[in-house]
């Protein structure tokens, strides 16, 4: 396998953001949202049969076309974006393939590339022992094309855990820790493994109204992940306690004495705070969509992080949001298992 190399396979990396935007392929079918599903599906299924059957394809493709076809194929055959789930985990890896002077990839090499993608995603899938479990979205992007070598980045997102459809506002008993699966808080305890970030993201996913029988291509993700301070509320009447200062949750703890009039923000979110950050996150998710008239919201993940510094450290959520161009397939995709 001289022309293809698996560079990195990270085991169960939680919280790695999808990092590509819409791909433009040289020979991608021309279409607009939901108006050419049959043509898109035909192109995807032809590619799938060519690269996964006994008779491999022998047509060279541009690097952009390799990205479009592999991403569209994997999302059509393996991903189930409309199911609800409580937890999200992501994995990423890099692959290399040789290119010619025109940035074309020979069929032998992208056949191997496709097989390596499926094998690596399958290893990721089998490393998780949960039920139910769904491959939610797979993002393929060009990391670089230099000196006759194309490096592609593949990110797979798996959602698992029984869905919790919660159409109403968070209620009187919804006191939840900030993140890290900390469970209930305040006057309540228990429910370890769940937290505010999971419940907020799940509530937003539950109300996106994703249709079944949709093929996605051109997965687009926010670059870089969205930070709370990207969306300040700028409310002059707000106390300086970080609650409602940002649309995404953010909590700052100082190592020394608190500044004057500063009220330390708690890890425990009460129902009002839960609803505020739900509304805020939903707004950010929709606002970050690069083209709402064309792209569907298909993936949201709120990643809790510790950021250490002197003399303070902060705790907040990154928002990882991705969007895709949908095409109606009329028929369910053939869900395969890795």
Secondary structure, DSSP 8 states (H G I E B T S, - for coil): -TTEEEEEE-SSBTT----------TT-----TTT-HHHHHHHHHHHHHHHHSSS-----EEHHHHHHHHHHHHHHHHB-TTS--SEEEEEEEEEEEE--TTSEE-HHHHHHHHHHHHHHHHHHHHT---SSEEEEEEEEEEEEEETTEEEEEEEEEEEES------S---TT--EESSTT--B-TT----TT--HHHHHHHHHHHTS---SSEEEEEEEE-SS-B-GGGSB---TTS-SSSTTTBSS-EEEEESS---TT-----SEE-HHHHHHHHHHHHHHHHHT-TTTTTEEEEEEEEEEEEEE-SSEEEEEEEEEEEEEEEEE-SS-------
